[in-house]
Amino acid sequence: MSASSPIKNWLYPGVGAQKNLPLGDKTKIQHNSWLLRYVDDDQVKGEESMRYNLSASSGVNAEEVASELNCLPYSVQHHDEGVCLLVRMGPHRILLDCGLGDGSSLLTSLAESQMPADVVLVSHAHPDHARGLLDLHHTFPLLPIYASEVTSKLLPLNWLDQDPQKISQLCHALPLRSPVEIQEGLVVELFPAGHLPGAVAILLTYTTAERSYKLLYTGDFFLSNSRLVEGLRLEELRGLELNVLIIEGTYGTSRHPHRRHQENQLAERINRAIADRCSVLLPTPALGLGQELLMLLRSHHHFTGRDLDIWVDGAVATGCDAYLELLSHLPPSVQNFARHQPLFWDERVRPRVRRLQAEHRATVGKSPCIVLTDSTANLNQYCQKETGPWLILLPEKIDIKVNKKYLATTTDESYLLAQHSDGPGTTQLIHNLRPQHVVFVHGSPAYLADLTSLEELQNRYHVHSPAAGTFVELPIGETFLQPAPPETNYEGELTELGTVITVTLPETITDDPRWRQFADTGLIEARWQGEELVLRGLSPRELLHQSGDRYIWSNIDSCGNCRHQRGQRCWNPASPLYNFKVTLEGYCPAFERLSNLETPT
């Protein structure tokens, strides 16, 4: 952290700690002027019972609890409910992000309280972290909301139906890398976090007469550089002597290939589709991934100088306009690119990048092109008769609903272009910061459980992964007994049958939500890891990108070498499997073998 003295908050002195926080029909329980947690009326057993429950669930000795730091997560983005965390540091109550959706019962409950927090800090402008801010601001206009300068300018894109001028003052901008005292004894400092322009990791320092307490909230972070955002710099955060780290775990413990490799794989797939006279449809969120894709398509060697139209539609186009307003905040390489040619809209340099207007819709897709559109858009408007065929590419880990039937021929596949750090990146950040407590949010419960079960974390830190509404005490310098990790082992049997080996596992393994993805293709890969044999499910994306004939059954009649199988779907109208997803070892009577001149797709 900078050694300079913190800047005093010139905007708002704060309202002081409130005695309670109403939560709808829930019963409030108070302790040291702070809400411990809320439970239904018939669950109330008194404060002593509540302290016992906290001790049992968190491994904290209730008699040794230090009350200076604690956290109540309102929502933790286990699915798509957004992130909203209430943190207390001494007398200060800080709301970290407000991604509660429209109509959220919790947002309604917050609106019924006197003042839900003393201050709101926003990590970045994505909807799952910010969409509840406008309702919160309308209900509590005096509640100060802070974010980085770039985030304060991107936030209005979450409410495109509102007058931008009326919400331009929603958020106060704080400088980067400069400590600011926003309340007496509470200092905040913002560090660029990668992931999205304006995204920040938020460092909070609360100082008493005896000592200082430090908490870092990463928001969404990315250690790698992307096309339009520089990654989080570990060297800026080393040596902070953190007490608490609240960190996202979107990808769990999964390991990703290098960023450039991900880009090259995606560009190669799009290049092959265009060469096959297909149009490519890329539904994406309005901010972040859409603009990254556009820069990739403009600058990758597969597409530079190519006679090709790239159409940008809906909120993705609005996001591009917002980026142009923030050019001075983008990396120097991007600013240099913009000095020689337009960053996005360009009909002079190939490939041409155009905003999709109403007069263009009748011709889009009649010749190979690329369309970027909203993740919520109705894709039928593009996949019309006499267009296509279309390749619909869907980003992994982003839930985008697509139809299975269109008027044009379509194939849908997934791709990986990560916007968050993978498992090794997450643990790397933790080990560099060495906090006493690590609190995981933002990710599927199974993925977060994988992270909390890592021995390298359990042996060093107090690890938490709370569900929404679960109060977390964060005692500093007290005895902490880490609970045992959840049991995740499955006992099975191994049988050798001459030329094959069968591994039998109990049916309960399929209850895990990860099983469906593991068994998606019905194919696995086995490899030795020391003395252990590791099994891994092969995804459709891996099969489609295999080089050579490793997984193609060239000597037998199967879908893997049928001329009508494309993208693991059957496109033979005479087949009973027509338009269904098929496994490569499948077979039907309408099988037609690939010719020697054809290659499997």
N, C-alpha and C positions, 0 to 999 in steps of 0.2 A: 504494500500500500504506500501511497505517496507520503512523504514525511511532512508535507506542508500542512499547515493548520486548516481544520475544516472550515468551510464557508458557512456562516450562519444562514438559516432559512429565512429568506426575506418575504416569503409568500404567505405562510400560515403557521401560527404558533402551536397548533394542535388543540385538542379538546379535552385531554386528560383521559385517564382510564375510566371506563364505565364499569358499573357494578354487575351488570348482567348482559346477556345477549339472547333475546327471545328467539326461539326457533319454532314458530308455529304452535302445534298442539303438544310439543315435547315439554317435559318438565326440566327446569333449569336447576343445576346444582352448582353452588359457588364454593370456592375455597381460595382464601387469600385474595379476595376481590377478582377472582378469575374463574371463568367457566371451565370446569374439569371435563365434563362431557354431558351429553343429553341422552336420556333414556325414556321409554314409555312410562306412563304413570304407574302401571302395575309392576314395574321393575325397580322402583325406587326402594332401596333398603337402607338408606342413610349414608352419611359421609364416610363412616368407617368402612362399610361394605364397599363403597366406591374406591377407597384407597387400596383395599385388598385386591379388588379386581384389577386395578392398574398394576399392582405389584406382580400379580400372577400372569398378566398378559405381556408385560414388558420386561420382566426379569429385574425390575428395580426394587430395592428394599424400600418399602413405603415409609419407614421411619427415617430413612436417610435422604429422602427426596429434597433436592435443592430446587427452589421454586422460581429461580430467576429466568429459566428458559423452558418453554414448552410450546406445543404445536397442536392445533386442532384442524385436521384436513376436512374441508367441506366437500371437496371432490378431488379425485386424484387421477383422472383420465385412465381408468382401467379399461374402459370401452370407448365411449365418445361423449362422456359427460363433462369434459373440460377439467381444468385445474383451478382450484381456489383454496388457498391455505391461510389460516389465521395463526400467526406466530406471536407469542408474548416474550418480550425481553424486559424484565423488571416491570415498570408500570406502563410500558409502551405496547400497544397492540397494532401489529402490522399485517395488513392483508396483502398476500403475495399472489398476484394475478386474480382475475375474475372471469373464468371461462365458462361460467354457468350458462346454460342455454335458455332461450326464450321459454317462458312458461315454467321454469324450474320451480318446484315447490320450495326449495331452499332459498332461491332468490326472493320469492314472495315472503318467506319468513324473515329474511334479512331486512326487507323493506318495512317490516313491522317493528323493528328494534329502534332504539333511540339513536344510536350511532354505532355501526357494526365494528368500527376500528378507528384508530387515530389517523392512519395514513394508508394509502394504497400504493403499492409499487408494482409496475408492469414490466415483465421481462421482454416481451416482444408482441408483435401485432397479429399473430395468427389467431383465428377465432377460438380455438380451444383454450386460449389463455386470456382472451380479451372480450369475447362477445357479450358478457354480462355487464361491462363497464358503463355503457350508456344508461341502462336502467338504474344502475347503482348511483350514477351521477344525478339523474333526474330526481331520485328519491332523497339523496343527501348532497345537495349542491355545494355545501361547505366542506365536504370530505375531500381533502387534497389527494390528487392522483398524480404520481410522478412516473416518468419513463425517460428513455434517451430521446434526443432531438429527432432522430430518424423515426423511431417508433411513434412519437407524438404526431408525425405527419402521415404515417401509414394507417394509424388506427381508424380514421374515418372510412376506410375501405370495407370495414365490417358492417357498415350501415349505409349502403349505397342508395337506399330509399329515403334517406334523410338529407336535409340541406347541409352541405359541408360547412357553410359559414356558421351555422348554429352549433356545430359540435367541434369547431376548430379549437376552442379553448377548453376542451374536455380535460386535457392533460398538460401538466407543467413539465417542461424539458429540463433534465439535469445534465451537466457536462460529464464526459467520460473521464475516467481515471483521476477524478478530483473528489476528495472527501467533502461532503456537505452535511452540516448538522441540521437535520430536519425537525428535531425536537430536542429539548434539553437533555443532553447526555446520550443522544442517539444519532449516530453518524452513518450515512449511506455513501457507498462508492460503487460506480458502475464500470464493469470491464466488458469489452466486446466478447461475445460468446460464439461467433460463427453462426451457422444455421440459416440466418435471415438478416438482411440489412437492419441495423438498429437493435438486434437481439443482444441482451446483456446478461451477465452473471451479476447478481446483486450481493454486495458485501455489506452486512450490518454490524456495527460495533456499538455496544452499549457499555458505558463506563460508569462505575460506581466509585465511591471513595476507597474501596478495598481492591478492586480489580476491573479488568475489561473482559467482556464476553463477545465472541465473534461468531457470526453465522453467515454462511454463503449459500445462496440459492442459485442454482445454475440456469433455471428455466430450461429451454431446449438448447443444447450446445452441440458443436461439431468441431473436432480438433483439426480436421483436414481443410485445406483451402478448396473452395468451389469456384465456379466461374465468376460469380458476382459478389462473393463474400470471403474475406480472409478468416481462417479458422481461429479458434480460441488459442491464445498464447499461454502456454503453461508457465513460462518464465515470469509472467506478470503476477502470477498467483502463488508462486512458491514462497515459503517463509511467512505465511500469514498467521500461523499458529492458531488455526481454526478450532473452535469447540464443536460446531455443528455444520454438517454439509447436507443440504437438501438437493438431491440430484435426480435427474431423469434416468429411466432405464428402458427406453423404447425398444431396443433390440435385444434386451436380455444379455446372454453370454455369447450370442452368435458373432462370428468373425467374418468380416467383409473383405473382398479383394480391394486392391488399391483403387482410389477414386478414378484415376485415369483409365484403369482397366474397365471399370464399370461404364464409363463414358464410351470407350471404344466398342464394347460389346453392344451397347444400345445403338450407336451410330452404324455399326455393321449390320444389325438386324433391319434398321430402317432403310439402309442402302440396298439390301437384298430385296426388300419389299418393293421399292421404287423400280429396281431393275426388272422385277417380275410384273410390272405394270399395275401394281397395287397402290392405292392411296392409303395414307397412314393417319389414324385418328388418335390424338393424345389428350384425353381428359385429365385435367390437373387442378389442384387448388389454385385460387386466384393469385396468391402471393408466394413467391419462393421458387417452387419447382418449375412452374410454367416459364418464368423468365430464365431460369437455368437451362431449360431445354432449348429455348429460343437462341441463347448465346452459343450453346453447343452446336446447333444446326447451322448457325451462321459462320462459325469459325472452324469446324472440323473439316479435315481434308477431303472427306467423302462428298462434301456438299459445296465447298467454295467454288464459285464459278459455274455451278450447275444450273441448267435452264429448268428451274423448279419454282413453284409458288408455295409459300408457307403462309397459311391463313391463320389469323389470331382472332378469336371471338370472345364476346362476353366480358366477364369480370377479369379474365386473364389479360385482355387488352387494356382494361382500366389499370390493372396492376403495372403493366409496362409503362403507361403514362406517368404513374406515380414514381417509378424508378428514374425516369428521365428528369424529374424535378429534384432528385436526390443525387445527381451525378457526382457532385463534389464529395459525397460521402462514400462512394464506391472505390474499390481498389485502384491504385495507379494504373495498372495494366488495362483496366476497363476504361478509365478516363483517356488513356492514350489511344485506345481503339476508337473511341468516340470522336477524337480529333480528326481522324481520317475518313470515317464514314459514320452514318447514323447508327446509333446503338441498336434500335429495333426497326422502326419503320423505314423501309428502303426499297423502292421499286426500280432503282437504277442498277444496283450491284446485285449480281446473282449469288445465291438464290434470293428471289424477291420476297420480302416480308410485308404482308398487307393486312390491314384491318378488314375483317369480313363484314361487308355491308349487305343490306337487303338485296341490292341489285346483283350481287355476286352469287347468291345462294343457288340459283338455277343451274350454274355451270360448275360449281365445286364438286369434284369427284369424278367428273366425266373424263378427265385425264389425270395421271398420277400427280398427287399433291400431298401436302402435309397440313393437317388442321390441329391447332391447339385450342381447346375450349374448356369451359368450367367442368369441374368434377360432378356438378349437380345438373348439368345440361341433359336434355333429352336427345340422345344420339340419333334417334330416328330422323331428325331434321337434316342430317348429313347423309345418312345411308339410304338414299332414295333410289327408286327405280332408275335404271340406265346410268347408275354411277357404280364406282368400285371396280373390282372387289376391294374391300376395306380390310386393313389390319388394324385392330384396336389394341393399343398397348396401354396396359394398366400398371401403375406403380405399385410395388410391393409395400405392405404395411399401411396403405391408405385405402380405406373402405370406400370403393366406388361402385355403385350399383349399375349394372348394365343389363339390357334385355338380351334374350337369347335368339330372338327372331327379328330380322330387319327385312326391308324390301330389297336390299342389295345383299350380295354375298359378303359375309364377314367372318373373320377369324380373330379371336381375342387371345392375347398372350400377356404375360406379366414381365416386368423388367425391374432391375435394381439400380436405383440412382439415389443412394442414401443421403438423407438430410440431417441425420443424427449420428453420433458416434456409436460404434459397435461395442461389443463386450470388452475387448482389450483396451479400447479407447476410454471406456468408462472407468475401468479399474486403474488405468494409468493416471487419470486425473485424481482419483481417490488417493492413490499412493503418493502422489506429488504433494497433496494438501495435508495428508495425515491428520484428519479431524478425530475428535473423540467419538462423535456420533455420526452415523451415515443414515439418512432417511431417503428411501427410494420411493419415487412417485412416477406417474406417466409411463404406463406400459401395461401389457396384459398381466393378470395375476400370476400366470405360469412363468412368464419371462422374469418378472420381479422376484419370484421365488427362486429361480435359478441363480440370480445374483446374490440374494441374501444367503444362499446355501454354500457359496464359495468359501472354502476353508481359508484362502488367502485374505478374505475380508473378515470372517468370523474370528480369526486368531488375532486380529489387530484392532478391530473397531467394534463399537456397539451398533449393531445393524438393525434397522427398523424398516418395515414395509407396511404402513398402516392402511386400512381400508377407510373409506369416507366415514366421518363421524367418530373415528377411533382416536381418543385423546392420547397424546404421546408426551410423557414427561422426559425432559432432557437434562438429567442431573449432571453437574460438572464436578469432577473430583470426588465423587461418591462411589461406593462399592456397586458394581454392576455385574450381574450374573447373566451371561448370554444364554438364552434358551437353546435347547438342542435343535438342530435343523430338522425340518419335516422329513419323514421317511419317504424316499422316492425310489427305492430299489424294488425290483420284481424278480421273484424266483421262478425259474423255468427248467426245462429239460432239454438235453441235447441227445439226438439219436443219429447214429451213422448207418446209412442204408446203401452200402455199396458205393455207388457213384455220386450220391448226394448226401448232404447232412441237413437234418431238420432241427430247427430251434423252436421249441414250443413255449409260449409265454401265457400267463393267465389272462382271461378276458378283461379283467379290471383295468389293464393298461389302456384299453380303448376309451376309458372314461376321461382320460386326460385330454384337454382340448387340442393338444399338439399332435395327437395320434392321427387325426384326419390329414394333416399336412404331411406327416411322416409316411403315411400309407397311400398318398394321393395317386401315385403311378403304379403301386404294387411292386416296385423294384427297389432293392437296397444295395448298398455298397458296404463291404466289410474290409477292415484293415487292422493290422496289428498296431497297438500302441504300447510299447514295452511288452509286458506279459499278458496284456488284456486285449481282447478282440472287440473293436468298436463297430457297431452297426449304424448306418446312416441312410435315411430315406432319400431317394433321388427325386428331385422336383421336375415338373414338366419343362421348366426353363432350362435346366441342366441337360435334359435329353435333347431338346431342340438345338442346343449349342454344342453338342458333342462333335468333335472333329473325328473323322474316320468312321469306322463301322463297329465301334466297341459295343454298342447296344442294339445293333441291327441284326435281326435273324435272317441272314441272307440265304440260308439253306432250307428254310421252312416257309410255308405259306402263313403269313401273319400280317396284322395291320402295320407292323413296322416297315414292311417293304411292299405295301399296297400302293398303287398309283393314285388312289382316291383319298389317302390319309394325308391331311395337312394340318399342322399345328395340333396334333393328337385329336383331331376330329375327323369323322367320316363324311366325305362330300359326294358319295355315290348315291344318287336317288333310288337306285335299284336295291340298295342294301337296307336291311332292317335296322341298321345302326346309323342311318343317314342323319347328319347334324348332331349326333351324340358324341360326347367325349369317349375316346377309346384308349385302351392300354396297348402298347406296342406289340405285346405277345398275343393279342386277341385275333379272332378269325371269324369270318362269315362266308356263306356260299357265294357272295358277289365279289369275292377277292379277285383282283387283277394285279399281277406282278409288275413291278417297275421294269421298264426297259433298261437296257445297258446305258442309254444316253440320259436317263433321268436319275436324279439324286433325291433321296428321302428328305422330306421336310417336316 
